[in-house]
Amino acid sequence: MRFGEPLSEERFLSLITPDEAIRTVITSDVYGCGEADRMLGRALRGVTRERVCVVGAVGHDFYAAQRDGAKGFPRFTDPRLRSAEQYGDYLRMATERSLERCQLEQFDLLLLHNPDRIGYSSPAVWEAMDALRQDGLTRMIGVAPGPANGFTLDLIDCLERFGSLIDWAMIILGPLEPWPGELVLPAAQRAGVQVITRVVDYGGLLFDDVLPGQEFPPHDHRGFRPEGWIEAGRERVEPMRPIAERAGLSLIQLACQWNLAHPAVQCVAPTLIQELGPDARPVESKRAELAAMPHELLLSADDVQEIRALGDNTGSWTQF
């Protein structure tokens, strides 16, 4: 996504190496066309496997297909690439190669990454994902939708069809972006599917170091956000500060705790970004802030409702 300033390999590896405070790491085979997997493999050297949880993701075919500009690589279910009878072979190949790059024998959780309509609804896809679990390539399976408008209905339908097979789902959710991800939570709870929430930090803003006038490098993914998003976001954040102070939490810790206050949500995955400039906050301090978040929930039900009202973004994606 070209977020912020590029990191040296040493700094990057130190950030993604799991420890006693942060034991879960998430990768995807398409990131860097396998390079993210390889870096994770280096970070895991010498780490006791039983002490960490490794989440992988497959679904974009960068092996046989060509990148389609900003749209990225097509999904493996694209009819131009293969038929349903070939889905299982592709998923097995992609999973085995990702594990090899990560220097692992098994994922703890394997996600179907950014599926298209076929990926959400095809029994052949979910039978193949289940086969990977049965054959020991992963302990659990799940689905990780992209941010495309409509993913909520697709995911709800997927959970209603295949919820008995699915262990986890990953969605976008945060106090500045409660809608539409929150619509999925009741369906996940009914299906017994646990939820990972990503980009809880709202483009880094809830780490409290993205300020009006913030400089972004060329091609930084946040450049696609509408003009004035920082100012509008910080305006909604200000009334949340007293709640955070009362609970003894920083803003990003407040955001994580707000997500975890929803019964289906069991894991949060903020984005760590080293912003530009000599005075930018070191990204290592952001990781430490996450690691220091109290395990017990410190927000009351009233706090959760108040934060939801302050961050309400209902209908904000309709232009897409």
SVG drawing of the C-alpha trace seen along z (x, -y; Angstrom):
<svg xmlns="http://www.w3.org/2000/svg" viewBox="-28 -21 47 56">
<polyline fill="none" stroke="black" stroke-width="0.4" points="0.0,0.0 3.1,-2.2 2.0,-3.6 4.4,-6.1 8.1,-5.8 9.8,-2.6 11.5,-0.7 14.9,1.0 14.7,4.8 16.1,4.8 13.3,2.5 10.6,4.3 11.7,7.7 11.7,6.4 8.2,5.2 6.8,8.5 8.7,10.8 6.1,12.2 6.9,12.0 5.1,12.6 3.0,9.4 2.0,9.8 2.0,13.5 -0.2,13.3 1.1,12.4 -0.8,12.2 0.6,12.5 -0.9,12.8 0.8,14.6 0.0,11.8 1.8,9.1 5.0,8.5 4.2,11.6 5.5,13.8 8.0,11.4 5.9,10.8 5.8,14.5 9.6,14.7 10.2,11.9 7.9,13.5 9.8,16.8 13.0,14.9 11.2,13.3 10.0,16.7 13.5,18.2 14.3,19.2 10.8,18.5 9.1,21.4 6.3,22.4 3.9,23.4 4.1,19.9 2.8,18.0 -0.3,17.9 0.4,17.6 -2.4,16.5 -2.0,16.9 -4.2,15.8 -4.5,17.0 -6.8,16.1 -5.2,13.7 -3.5,15.6 -0.1,14.0 1.2,17.3 -0.6,17.7 -2.3,14.3 -1.2,10.8 -1.7,7.8 -4.7,5.7 -3.3,2.3 -4.7,0.8 -7.2,3.7 -4.3,6.0 -4.1,9.7 -7.4,11.5 -8.9,14.0 -8.2,17.6 -11.9,18.1 -11.9,15.9 -13.5,18.0 -10.8,16.9 -8.2,18.8 -9.8,22.1 -13.0,24.0 -14.6,25.0 -13.0,28.5 -9.6,26.8 -10.2,24.7 -8.9,27.3 -5.7,27.8 -5.0,24.1 -5.7,23.6 -3.5,26.5 -0.7,25.2 -0.9,21.7 -1.1,22.8 1.9,25.1 4.0,22.4 3.0,19.9 3.9,22.3 7.3,23.0 8.1,19.3 7.1,18.9 9.2,21.9 6.2,23.6 4.4,26.9 1.0,25.5 -0.9,22.3 -2.9,21.8 -5.5,20.0 -5.8,19.8 -8.0,17.0 -9.6,16.9 -8.3,13.4 -10.6,10.8 -13.0,13.3 -15.2,12.4 -18.8,13.5 -17.8,17.0 -15.5,17.3 -18.2,16.3 -20.9,18.6 -19.2,21.6 -19.4,25.0 -16.4,26.1 -14.3,23.3 -15.3,24.1 -15.0,27.8 -11.5,27.2 -10.7,24.9 -12.0,27.6 -9.9,30.2 -6.8,28.1 -7.8,28.1 -8.5,31.9 -5.1,32.6 -3.3,30.5 -2.1,27.6 -4.0,25.3 -5.7,25.7 -8.6,23.3 -10.1,21.7 -11.7,18.3 -12.6,15.5 -11.1,12.0 -13.2,9.7 -11.8,6.7 -13.3,3.3 -15.5,3.3 -19.0,2.0 -21.4,4.9 -19.0,7.1 -21.3,7.1 -24.2,8.8 -21.7,11.2 -20.2,12.1 -23.5,12.6 -24.6,14.9 -21.3,16.8 -21.7,17.3 -25.3,18.4 -24.2,21.0 -20.9,22.2 -20.7,21.0 -20.5,24.6 -17.1,24.8 -15.7,21.4 -13.8,20.6 -12.9,16.9 -13.8,13.9 -11.8,10.6 -13.7,7.4 -13.0,3.6 -14.3,2.1 -13.3,-0.7 -14.8,-3.6 -14.5,-5.9 -15.7,-3.3 -18.4,-1.2 -20.6,-1.0 -21.0,1.3 -18.8,3.9 -20.9,4.0 -23.8,5.4 -21.9,8.6 -21.4,9.2 -24.8,10.7 -24.5,13.2 -21.0,14.2 -22.2,14.7 -25.1,16.8 -22.7,19.0 -20.2,19.3 -17.6,17.5 -15.0,15.4 -14.0,12.1 -10.7,10.3 -11.1,6.5 -8.5,4.7 -7.6,1.0 -9.1,0.1 -6.6,-2.8 -8.4,-4.6 -5.5,-5.2 -3.2,-5.8 -5.3,-8.7 -6.0,-7.0 -2.4,-6.6 -2.7,-10.4 0.2,-11.4 -1.6,-12.0 -2.4,-15.7 -3.9,-18.3 -1.3,-19.0 0.2,-15.6 2.5,-14.8 2.0,-11.4 4.5,-9.8 3.5,-9.3 1.1,-6.4 0.4,-6.1 -3.0,-4.3 -4.5,-7.0 -4.2,-9.3 -7.5,-7.7 -9.4,-9.0 -11.5,-12.1 -10.0,-15.6 -10.4,-16.7 -10.6,-13.2 -8.0,-14.0 -9.7,-17.1 -13.2,-15.4 -11.8,-12.4 -10.0,-14.4 -13.2,-16.4 -15.0,-13.2 -12.1,-11.9 -11.9,-14.9 -15.1,-14.0 -13.7,-10.5 -10.6,-11.7 -12.4,-12.1 -13.7,-8.6 -10.2,-7.3 -8.7,-9.3 -11.4,-8.1 -10.5,-4.5 -6.8,-5.1 -6.4,-4.3 -4.7,-5.9 -6.8,-6.6 -5.6,-3.5 -6.1,-1.4 -9.6,-2.8 -10.2,-1.9 -9.0,1.7 -11.1,2.1 -14.2,0.7 -13.8,3.4 -13.2,6.1 -16.3,5.1 -18.4,6.6 -19.0,10.3 -18.0,11.7 -14.7,9.8 -11.7,11.7 -8.7,10.1 -7.8,6.6 -5.2,5.8 -4.3,2.2 -1.9,1.0 1.6,-0.1 2.9,-3.1 6.1,-5.0 4.9,-8.5 7.1,-10.8 9.3,-13.5 12.2,-13.9 9.8,-14.5 7.5,-11.6 6.7,-9.2 8.8,-6.0 6.7,-3.1 8.3,-1.0 6.5,-3.1 3.2,-2.3 3.8,1.4 4.7,0.9 1.5,-1.0 -0.5,1.9 1.5,4.4 0.7,2.5 -3.1,2.5 -4.8,4.0 -6.4,7.4 -9.5,6.7 -12.2,4.6 -12.3,1.2 -15.2,-0.3 -18.8,-0.2 -21.8,0.6 -22.6,-3.2 -19.1,-4.0 -19.4,-1.7 -22.7,-3.2 -21.4,-6.8 -18.3,-6.0 -20.4,-4.4 -22.6,-7.6 -19.6,-9.9 -18.0,-7.9 -21.1,-7.2 -20.3,-6.9 -23.5,-5.3 -23.9,-5.7 -20.4,-7.0 -19.6,-4.4 -22.6,-4.9 -20.7,-7.0 -18.7,-3.9"/>
</svg>
